[in-house]
């Protein structure tokens, strides 16, 4: 179970860094930022493909509905 924190300190008053957690170096922070940027770019590309697919589906659905209405108006039979 973790100790609750208030402003970066545990509730017993000790700094969080005194609990054995090490601070990240600037290089590690930059690497993490670059990894996160890659993940966000990938998610953005996937979202763009999903939106394009949904729009295509909507266009096709509208075309099928219009065709069905046209066929119903012919009153064959």
C-alpha positions in Angstrom: 0.0 0.0 0.0 1.4 3.4 -0.9 1.7 6.3 1.5 -0.7 9.2 0.8 1.0 12.4 -0.5 0.5 16.1 0.0 2.5 18.5 -2.2 5.2 15.9 -3.0 5.7 14.8 0.6 4.2 11.9 2.4 1.7 12.5 5.1 4.5 11.8 7.7 6.4 14.8 6.3 9.3 13.0 4.5 10.0 14.1 1.0 8.9 11.5 -1.6 12.5 11.3 -2.9 13.6 9.9 0.5 11.5 6.8 0.0 14.0 5.2 -2.4 12.7 6.6 -5.6 15.3 8.1 -7.8 14.9 11.3 -9.9 15.0 11.0 -13.6 17.9 12.6 -15.5 17.3 15.2 -18.2 18.2 12.6 -20.8 15.7 10.1 -19.5 13.1 12.8 -19.4 13.8 13.8 -23.0 13.7 10.1 -24.1 10.4 9.7 -22.3 9.0 12.8 -24.0 10.1 11.5 -27.4 8.5 8.1 -26.8 5.3 9.8 -25.7 5.4 12.0 -28.9 5.7 8.8 -31.0 2.7 7.2 -29.2 0.6 10.3 -29.6 1.5 10.6 -33.3 0.6 6.9 -33.8 -2.7 7.4 -32.0 -3.4 10.5 -34.1 -2.8 8.5 -37.3 -5.0 5.7 -36.2 -7.7 8.1 -35.2 -7.6 9.8 -38.7 -7.9 6.3 -40.4 -10.9 5.5 -38.1 -12.6 8.7 -38.9 -12.1 8.3 -42.6 -13.5 4.7 -42.4 -16.5 5.9 -40.4 -17.2 8.7 -42.9 -17.0 6.2 -45.8 -19.4 3.9 -44.0 -21.8 6.8 -43.5 -21.7 7.7 -47.2 -22.3 4.1 -48.2 -25.1 3.8 -45.8 -26.8 6.9 -47.1 -26.4 5.6 -50.7 -28.0 2.2 -49.8 -30.9 4.0 -48.0 -31.5 6.3 -51.0 -31.5 3.2 -53.4 -33.9 1.4 -51.1 -36.3 4.4 -51.1 -36.1 4.6 -54.9 -37.0 1.0 -55.2 -39.9 1.3 -52.8 -41.3 4.2 -54.8 -41.4 2.1 -57.9 -44.2 0.0 -56.3 -43.4 -3.1 -58.3 -45.8 -6.0 -57.9 
